[in-house]
């Protein structure tokens, strides 16, 4: 999948969720927040370092494990979902 298509899917999912949970927001506000979140999510999964944790794409690369020894996540996804 091309990154532009992936980002568009993310943006659409965010827009639908925001519209459903916050029906009073103006369309321009929904579009702005959806775009901002899509860029952030896309960047995270395409190699950005966020909060000191590397993207799994780079962090789990077996060729250079020493580069990412200190870049493992501190919490599991389950822990994040329960916050």
ZIFENMO-V235371 format. One record per residue. N is the residue number from 1. RES is the residue in one letter. PSI is psi in whole degrees, -180 to 180 (NA if undefined). Layout:
n=N res=RES psi=PSI
n=N res=RES psi=PSI
//
This chain:
n=1 res=X psi=136
n=2 res=X psi=149
n=3 res=X psi=-32
n=4 res=X psi=-38
n=5 res=X psi=-43
n=6 res=X psi=-46
n=7 res=X psi=-37
n=8 res=X psi=-41
n=9 res=X psi=-45
n=10 res=X psi=-47
n=11 res=X psi=-43
n=12 res=X psi=-43
n=13 res=X psi=-42
n=14 res=X psi=-46
n=15 res=X psi=-45
n=16 res=X psi=-42
n=17 res=X psi=-43
n=18 res=X psi=-44
n=19 res=X psi=-40
n=20 res=X psi=-44
n=21 res=X psi=-28
n=22 res=X psi=72
n=23 res=X psi=-17
n=24 res=X psi=-7
n=25 res=X psi=146
n=26 res=X psi=151
n=27 res=X psi=-36
n=28 res=X psi=-37
n=29 res=X psi=-42
n=30 res=X psi=-45
n=31 res=X psi=-42
n=32 res=X psi=-46
n=33 res=X psi=-38
n=34 res=X psi=-41
n=35 res=X psi=-45
n=36 res=X psi=-45
n=37 res=X psi=-39
n=38 res=X psi=-41
n=39 res=X psi=-44
n=40 res=X psi=-44
n=41 res=X psi=-44
n=42 res=X psi=-45
n=43 res=X psi=-40
n=44 res=X psi=-43
n=45 res=X psi=-13
n=46 res=X psi=26
n=47 res=X psi=6
n=48 res=X psi=149
n=49 res=X psi=120
n=50 res=X psi=126
n=51 res=X psi=37
n=52 res=X psi=7
n=53 res=X psi=126
n=54 res=X psi=157
n=55 res=X psi=143
n=56 res=X psi=-27
n=57 res=X psi=-41
n=58 res=X psi=-40
n=59 res=X psi=-37
n=60 res=X psi=12
n=61 res=X psi=118
n=62 res=X psi=-11
n=63 res=X psi=-30
n=64 res=X psi=61
n=65 res=X psi=-27
n=66 res=X psi=-23
n=67 res=X psi=-26
n=68 res=X psi=19
n=69 res=X psi=-40
n=70 res=X psi=15
n=71 res=X psi=20
n=72 res=X psi=149
n=73 res=X psi=148
n=74 res=X psi=-17
n=75 res=X psi=150
n=76 res=X psi=163
n=77 res=X psi=-36
n=78 res=X psi=-42
n=79 res=X psi=-40
n=80 res=X psi=-38
n=81 res=X psi=-27
n=82 res=X psi=-2
n=83 res=X psi=NA
//
